[in-house]
Amino acid sequence: MLKRILAVAIAVVLVMSMAVVAVSAADTDSASAGAEVSNSAGADTSNSGTGAGKLIYFDASKWNNYSLIYCHIWERGGDAFYSWQSKAEGCTKDKSNPNLWAYDLSKLDASTTVSGGLQSGKDYCIIFSANTGVQTFDQTFGTACIGDTARVTGKMIENAVDSEKEAYESVWKTNSAKYGPHLALSSTGKLIGSVLCPNERGEEVIGDWLPNYCNHDITYGIDVVKCLKDALLKFNVKDIEGIYAYILSKETPPSADDQKKILGQLQDAYKLAYPNEKGVEIDPERAKTRIPEIQRNPGAPISGGPSGSGSTNSSGSGSDGQADTLFIILGAVMVLAAGTMIFARKKREE
């Protein structure tokens, strides 16, 4: 009888172990299948000279009279892999669809400005452009977008740097819920775009913008304080001292005069955004003590808690739940095995 019980238990353990392997294999096969589907619709997919499974695509059907398409990628808040419309940014035209272009991401491995190529867990932005001068608006991008196709919607968005220009809104065909037009502050202080990078926080958006435009109230007559108020409310940010500390943590912090101005602008904006709350005075010395923590944990919430824009920030890598399923199955296998051993020991003692 005991041998029969043990045999049944071992059989169950083996079946559950096979289930774990099957789930893991299904995950891998699903990812591979996605790449194959995308490649079948992509640009010249003969793998000679390209990184198999490392292509992204751009549908340029809404553009006319162009002959070349380029793909410009950079780390959010950092350097671009290559200079604008350089040879390394060139895309390849699809043989069967002249409006579909592919970019081989393995080219990024040879960059001398951003090391390591495209990496999982990092935030990137991307722009597609043509030799005619047209371009897409900044679009968030990550390894999850490999194999995906970006397409122009027809909507125009103010250029983030030059308000006299506009760029084409572009969205991902498959990953539009998590990646898309980059939510940012333009040179005129307008909130443009719709999606933050997965690891990006509202404090960083404000902290990246303010040092460059804090004097535009004098230069261009922009109400910087009102722009900041709108941004604080958009991202539900109240830790303005954290924003100030983030600004000071930059490799090239603002001048002493600009730091004083930024202090006043942040505090005035806070009072406008949250008139019913206690006034906040930024302590410059205390802010400096927070710099090491910000630099050690890039991308972490500056205030130590969530401060995103709620439904507006639909970005994020998220979990598909398969990893949790694997852990649950493995846990059940271990519990069953332990129970079987205890039962067998009791039987022997009897």
Secondary structure, DSSP 8 states (H G I E B T S, - for coil): -HHHHHHHHHHHHHHHHHHHHHHHHHHHHHHHHHHHHHHHHSS----TTS-TT-EEEEE-TT--S---EEEEEEETTS-BSS-TT-GGGB-EE-SS-TTEEEEEGGGGGG-SSSTTSS-TT--EEEEEEETTS-BB--EEE-GGGTT-EEEEEEEEEE-SS-TT-EEEEEEESS-TTTS-BB-EE-TTS-EE-SB--TT--HHHHHHHHHHHHTTHHHHT---HHHHHHHHHHHHT---HHHHHHHHHTSSS---HHHHHHHHHHHHHHHHHH-TTS------HHHHHHTHHHHHHSTTS-TTSS----GGG--------SHHHHHHHHHHHHHHHHHHHHHHHHHHHH-
